[in-house]
């Protein structure tokens, strides 16, 4: 007998699986589209910085990874290209951690296991009919293009290179970032409080990407040691290097009627979530936090709907779109402004941005408000 579904989710990444689990918890019947892989997966060196809100969400679903795959960030350091610096401290904020660095494969495995044991979710190989289709396919979503959604992209002319490093000195649970003429470099602490490993995200001009992807491991590690001012001693490459182009992007529409259908009492509709709806620069590590906030907001709106409303009711979906666009706008503008400011090489701008970092470090309430926003608090 054919199953009927309340929601079809296209895309079984972290955001898609999280949304499926949230909806299943509300007794909605979910089809999760996860095409079978034809090739063996490559080693994944990515790590995400998750804030308190994301941690609470994943813990509520019992999908927070084991301690071996999570490192709490007690301090953050942001260094300009001359003498401007900003420091953040968890104790000063009255919290245990500013963020948690999570291994991507470990998080994906926990989510996949939870989906496997959730009877309200059926993993399918192709889209099925449902009142609501949620697109969580990532930045290159084919469904978004199929639905004719305008995705306004601003290329940054940069790529991010991700990898792992073994460091001579322990990281001390400090997340470090450098704005330099060679790009924006971030070291994210791994392997717990006493760990010597970091996840690397290096944002650099696209013309340099091929060179550094092909460079000898020793030369690559030395370049990162120089940019990081040798703060963790000698560095040794620990994993493969992967790269992707950076951009800011936002979909003009985040919801609508399914092609070929008209609005009515029992509509068939679609909505976007995660990277299919928006992209931001990784310099603040907020990309996945924003995607998880999309999932949480959409699930809440569907949970609190009137009993007679369909999951595909466009009034509900437009409420979701308005709420998430409003939440995204300030962060997107701030990340875009910082990226543009720190990629310019003119001397007056160099002086201005380092003065800005020093002023922000002394700003008191503004600094506290900013860090609590990034942690997902006070919203």
Buried (B, 14 or more C-beta within 10 A) or exposed (E): EEEEBBBBBBBBBBBBBBBBBBBBBBEBBBBBBBEEEEEEEEEBBBBBBBBBBBBEBBEEBEBBBEEEBBBBBBBBBBBBBBEBBBEBEBEEBEBEBBBBBBBBBBBBBBBBEBBEEBEBBBBBEEBBEBBBBBBBBBBEBEBBEEBEBEBEEEEBEBBBBBBBBBBEEBBEBBBBBBBBEBBBBBBBBBBBEEBBBBBBBBBBBBEBBEEBBEBEEEEBBBBBBEBBEEBBEEBBBBBEBBBEBBBBBBBEBBBBBBEEBEEEEEBBBBBBBBBBBBBBBBBBBBBBBBBBBBBBBBBBBBEEBEEEBBBBBBEBBBBBBEBBBEBBEEBBEBBBEBBBBBBEEEEEBBEBBBBBBBEBBEEEEEBBEBBBBBBBBEE
